Amino acid sequence: MGEIIRNYQLWKRQFLLDEGIVFPEAYRHEDEYFAFAALLSARKVAYLQEPLFIRRYREGSVMTSPIDAQGFYSYFDCYWRMA
């Protein structure tokens, strides 16, 4: 398996409050929606290439399970909300 690049962010709380950006409740892929909403609203962003932590993947989680109908719908709904 090749290198997986994930998008982990730190955001200023006041920025999120000012922009009204929150994680949708009861939403399977809420992090994708949150990340895109925040990135599209930000006036500037920075990128660090250095690893800051090691991610642990739990078997049976959303990240390690094959996509199913609910997962597909969640991705579609995420992109629909961003349109």
PEKADA-V565523 format. One record per residue. N is the residue number from 0. PSI is psi as a letter, one per 40 degrees, with the letter a starting at -180 (* if undefined). Layout:
n->[N N]
psi->[PSI PSI]
This chain:
n->[0 1 2 3 4 5 6 7 8 9 10 11 12 13 14 15 16 17 18 19 20 21 22 23 24 25 26 27 28 29 30 31 32 33 34 35 36 37 38 39 40 41 42 43 44 45 46 47 48 49 50 51 52 53 54 55 56 57 58 59 60 61 62 63 64 65 66 67 68 69 70 71 72 73 74 75 76 77 78 79 80 81 82]
psi->[h i h h h i g h i h i h d d d d d d e f h i h i i f h d f d d d d d d d d d d d e i d i i i h h e h h e i h h h h h h e i d d e i i h a d d d d d d d d d d d d d e *]
